[in-house]
Amino acid sequence: MLFALLSLAAIPAALYATRLSNVNVPQAVGGEAVAGTLLGLIAVLLARSARRRAERTLSRPGEATARWGKWLGLLGLCLGLTAALSLAFFGVLLWSE
């Protein structure tokens, strides 16, 4: 669940980075796209293994946390891929000028 929350926190971090004087918007979006996507992917993989481990026990401890981690990780992964797609379209627009 930690990696899922970190993947979602990459977006506000990128927005804060644009306020800095030496970082422009494409750099911040590029960093957010890579960080959000990778952290989201790691969160989904860790949640999958946690759910598999929880299924082997009788009391199923941590199953709800693994479920939340999976969904938040998927959300972070989708937002990271969306940021990468928007950066690609921005690059195409700059290239076509």
Secondary structure by P-SEA (a helix, b strand, c coil): caaaaaaaaaaaaaaaaaacccccaaaaaaaaaaaaaaaaaaaaaaaaaaaaaaaacccccaaaaaaaaaaaaaaaaaaaaaaaaaaaaaaaaaaac
